[in-house]
Amino acid sequence: QQQVKQSPQSLIVQKGGISIINCAYENTAFDYFPWYQQFPGKGPALLIAIRPDVSEKKEGRFTISFNKSAKQFSLHIMDSQPGDSATYFCAAKGVWDYKLSFGAGTTVTVRA
Amino acid sequence: NAGVMQNPRHLVRRRGQEARLRCSPMKGHSHVYWYRQLPEEGLKFMVYLQKENIIDESGMPKERFSAEFPKEGPSILRIQQVVRGDSAAYFCASSPTSEKLFFGSGTQLSVL
């Protein structure tokens, strides 16, 4: 069963707009929540990550918002650019674990 | 420092043949993971290895699939007697710590 549920499956946004991807989890032992970006024909690459002790982390145009009580976290891409068009995966890992559990992915298309 | 190297990039096999996928981790990384990716299903964990040891193979089918990470040389994912359902992209990732994963570009396996 999918330990991390991701939505939407795909989204289209205009250049300069905001892309928002949401993920939810059940396992309260998860303590590491990364986001990966994947371009066609390439492997996923780490974009940004957060731990539950903070509610938000920002790196450039990418921001993770984390809601521990709701067991949800989201990725916001501000001022979206055509070069951001890719598939984004959320993931989670527990302190007792050594493998990442991935969401199903969101394909983001940024129209110029 | 070269990234994670996977070969071949594309592999075509007929049903019943064997597929061998190779992965050379980044220098200094002792943790190796194999993931399988199917369209709209995200990345599914298969196996986690350290040098000469299989740590967790809970995501790998018990039959026909095996993995190794010898003391010298690349990690190998072997699929015996391939079937059409094995067609997928297989990604290898390495890590120095079991947290931040660095992915290769994957091997696309097609079974005819």
Contacts between the chains, C-beta under 8 A, distances in Angstrom:
chain1	res1	chain2	res2	distance
A	2	B	42	7.7
A	6	B	42	7.5
A	9	B	40	6.8
A	32	B	99	6.3
A	34	B	100	7.7
A	36	B	103	7.9
A	41	B	105	7.0
A	42	B	105	5.6
A	42	B	106	7.8
A	43	B	4	7.3
A	43	B	91	5.3
A	43	B	93	7.5
A	43	B	103	3.2
A	43	B	104	5.2
A	43	B	105	5.1
A	43	B	106	5.5
A	44	B	43	7.0
A	44	B	91	7.4
A	44	B	103	5.0
A	45	B	103	6.8
A	46	B	100	6.0
A	46	B	101	7.1
A	46	B	102	7.7
A	49	B	100	7.8
A	89	B	42	6.2
A	89	B	43	6.6
A	93	B	99	6.9
A	98	B	31	7.3
A	98	B	48	6.0
A	98	B	55	7.0
A	98	B	56	7.0
A	98	B	98	4.0
A	99	B	33	6.6
A	99	B	45	4.9
A	99	B	48	5.7
A	99	B	56	6.5
A	99	B	59	7.9
A	100	B	45	7.3
A	100	B	101	6.4
A	101	B	45	7.1
A	102	B	35	7.8
A	102	B	42	4.6
A	102	B	43	4.3
A	102	B	44	7.7
A	103	B	42	5.8
A	104	B	40	6.4
A	104	B	41	6.0
A	104	B	42	4.2
A	105	B	40	7.3
A	105	B	42	5.0
